[in-house]
Amino acid sequence: MTALIEIEGLTKRFGTFTAVDNVSFQVERGEVLGFLGPNGAGKSTTMRMLAGFMTPTAGTARICGHDVQADSVAARRMLGFLPEGAPTYPDMTVAGFLRFVASVRGYSGGEAADRVEHAIGLTTLAGVRLQPVETLSKGFKRRVGLAQSLLHDPPVLVLDEPTDGLDPNQKHEVRELIARMAPEKAIVISTHILEEVDALCTRAIIIANGRIVADGTPAELEKRHPSGKLDDAFRAMTQPRAA
């Protein structure tokens, strides 16, 4: 099976600091990959490079065979990206912002309207569709960001903390949505919530100090600690080494 996401030797340096160090992995259709690591491990930097929003110092990233740097427009057509913070235009209404995203994606007329309505329905935003984004709670803003990433029904989703700021019911809804989409897409989720990995992910990568330290199914990673618990295995693999 051809991988929809291919990352080879991805590296990012800021001066003398190496944020991401020779990271390589692939994600196939039907996989939900949990991308885990402590703060500052390099998760968001890796995702930004994969999405084409940050230029790597070395290495390559491809989406559906398109190099995100050399063929960036084609790659981004295949990608739905929810970045950290989910930036939007705060003075726009929810529906207005999604119509704007549809136009940027090249949709117009009835097709644009259908895409917007479908995205609003998927993310349960109908009740706030006419509100300015700046008036929304953090959880609703996050769902607006998720809606824009889904609007064009891309085969690849890269979601940075998709349930950040959501209440328990909203988290459940978003997890169910991701699970429904999973068979037809390659999905990467960055998260600090280990229960989310157990609930959603078919595979997990743990990154620490910019390097991959583990790659396997959640069950396989749990077995790497005597307690058989993912959170204990995560802590053991990411805690600083004694001098």
C-alpha positions in Angstrom: 0.0 0.0 0.0 1.3 3.5 -0.9 1.8 5.8 2.0 -0.1 9.1 1.8 2.5 10.8 4.2 6.2 10.2 3.7 8.8 11.9 5.8 12.5 11.2 5.3 15.3 12.7 7.4 13.3 15.8 8.3 15.6 18.2 10.3 15.1 21.7 11.6 17.8 23.8 13.2 17.4 27.3 14.7 21.0 28.5 14.9 22.9 26.0 17.0 19.7 24.4 18.4 18.3 21.3 16.6 14.5 21.2 17.1 13.9 18.2 14.9 16.7 15.7 14.2 16.5 13.3 11.3 12.9 12.3 11.7 11.5 9.7 9.2 8.2 7.9 9.1 5.3 7.0 6.8 1.5 7.0 7.3 -0.8 4.9 5.1 -4.5 5.3 4.4 -6.6 4.0 7.3 -3.9 4.8 9.9 -4.5 7.3 12.8 -1.0 8.2 14.1 -0.7 9.7 17.5 2.4 12.0 17.6 3.4 12.3 21.2 6.1 14.1 23.1 6.8 16.5 26.0 6.7 20.3 25.5 9.6 21.3 23.3 10.1 17.8 21.8 9.6 19.0 18.2 6.0 17.9 17.6 4.6 21.1 16.3 7.8 21.9 14.3 7.5 18.6 12.6 3.9 19.1 11.8 4.5 22.6 10.4 7.2 21.3 8.1 4.9 18.5 7.0 2.2 21.1 6.2 4.6 23.3 4.3 4.4 26.2 6.7 8.0 25.9 7.8 11.0 25.1 5.6 13.2 22.2 6.8 16.9 22.5 7.2 17.3 19.1 5.7 15.1 16.2 4.6 11.8 15.9 2.7 8.1 15.5 3.3 5.6 14.3 0.8 1.8 14.3 0.8 0.2 11.9 -1.7 3.5 11.8 -3.5 3.8 15.6 -3.7 6.9 17.2 -2.1 5.6 19.9 0.2 8.4 22.3 -0.8 8.9 21.6 -4.5 5.2 21.0 -5.3 3.6 22.9 -2.4 0.3 23.8 -4.1 -0.5 20.2 -5.1 0.5 19.0 -1.6 -1.7 21.4 0.2 -4.7 20.5 -1.9 -4.4 17.0 -0.4 -4.0 18.3 3.1 -6.3 19.5 5.9 -4.2 21.2 8.6 -5.3 22.3 12.0 -2.4 24.2 13.5 -1.7 25.0 17.1 -4.0 27.9 18.1 -6.2 27.5 15.0 -5.7 31.0 13.6 -8.8 32.6 12.0 -10.1 36.1 11.1 -11.7 37.0 14.4 -14.0 39.7 13.0 -15.6 37.3 10.5 -18.6 35.2 11.4 -18.2 31.4 11.5 -20.1 31.0 8.2 -18.3 33.9 6.6 -14.9 32.6 7.5 -15.7 29.2 6.1 -17.1 30.7 2.9 -13.8 32.6 2.6 -11.8 29.3 3.1 -14.0 27.7 0.4 -13.2 30.5 -2.0 -9.5 30.2 -1.3 -9.8 26.5 -2.0 -11.3 27.3 -5.4 -15.0 26.5 -4.7 -17.8 28.8 -5.7 -21.6 29.0 -6.0 -23.6 26.0 -4.8 -20.5 23.8 -4.4 -19.0 26.3 -1.9 -22.3 26.6 0.0 -22.6 22.8 0.2 -19.0 22.5 1.4 -19.5 25.1 4.1 -22.8 23.5 5.3 -21.2 20.1 5.4 -18.2 21.3 7.5 -20.6 23.1 9.9 -22.6 20.0 10.3 -19.5 17.8 10.9 -18.2 20.0 13.6 -21.6 20.9 15.2 -21.3 24.7 14.6 -24.8 25.4 13.4 -25.8 27.2 16.6 -22.9 29.8 16.3 -22.7 30.1 12.5 -23.6 33.8 12.5 -21.4 34.8 15.5 -18.1 36.6 15.0 -15.3 34.1 15.7 -13.8 36.5 18.3 -17.0 36.1 20.5 -16.6 32.3 20.7 -15.2 30.2 23.5 -11.8 28.5 23.0 -13.6 25.2 22.3 -15.8 26.6 19.6 -12.8 28.4 18.0 -11.0 25.1 17.9 -14.0 23.5 16.2 -14.0 26.4 13.6 -10.3 25.6 12.9 -11.2 21.9 12.5 -14.1 22.8 10.2 -11.8 24.7 7.8 -9.4 21.7 7.7 -12.2 19.4 6.7 -14.0 21.6 4.2 -12.3 20.2 1.1 -12.5 16.6 2.3 -8.7 16.0 2.0 -7.2 12.5 2.1 -4.6 13.6 4.7 -5.3 15.3 8.0 -2.6 16.8 10.3 -4.3 17.9 13.5 -2.3 19.6 16.3 -4.2 19.2 19.6 -7.6 18.8 17.9 -9.5 18.6 21.2 -7.6 21.4 23.0 -10.1 23.5 24.9 -13.1 21.3 24.3 -15.4 20.1 27.1 -15.9 16.4 27.6 -18.9 16.1 25.4 -17.2 18.1 22.6 -14.1 15.9 22.9 -16.2 12.8 22.5 -17.9 14.3 19.4 -14.6 15.1 17.8 -13.1 11.7 18.6 -16.1 10.0 17.0 -15.8 12.3 13.9 -12.1 11.3 13.5 -12.9 7.7 14.0 -15.6 7.8 11.2 -13.2 9.5 8.8 -10.2 7.3 9.6 -10.7 4.4 7.1 -10.5 6.8 4.1 -7.7 9.0 5.3 -4.2 9.2 6.7 -4.4 11.1 10.0 -1.7 12.5 12.3 -2.8 13.8 15.7 -0.5 15.6 18.0 -1.8 15.3 21.6 -0.8 15.5 25.2 -3.8 13.3 26.2 -2.7 9.7 26.4 -6.3 8.4 26.7 -6.9 10.0 23.3 -4.2 7.7 21.9 -5.9 4.6 23.3 -9.3 5.8 22.1 -8.3 6.8 18.6 -4.9 5.8 17.3 -3.9 2.7 15.5 -0.2 3.7 16.0 1.8 6.1 18.0 5.2 7.8 17.7 7.0 9.2 20.7 9.4 12.0 20.0 11.9 13.5 22.6 14.6 16.1 22.0 13.7 16.2 18.3 14.2 12.4 17.7 11.9 9.5 17.5 12.3 7.2 20.5 9.4 4.8 19.9 7.0 3.8 17.1 4.4 1.1 17.4 0.8 0.4 18.3 -0.5 1.7 21.7 -0.5 -1.9 22.9 3.1 -2.4 21.9 4.2 0.8 23.6 2.4 -0.2 26.8 4.5 -3.4 26.9 7.7 -1.3 27.0 7.0 -0.6 30.7 6.6 -3.1 33.5 3.3 -1.5 34.6 1.8 -2.1 31.2 0.5 1.5 31.1 1.0 3.9 28.3 1.6 7.0 30.5 4.3 5.2 32.4 6.0 4.1 29.2 5.8 7.6 27.9 7.4 9.1 30.9 10.2 6.5 30.9 11.0 7.2 27.3 10.9 11.0 27.5 12.3 11.9 30.9 15.8 13.5 30.8 18.7 11.2 31.2 20.8 11.4 34.3 24.3 12.8 33.7 
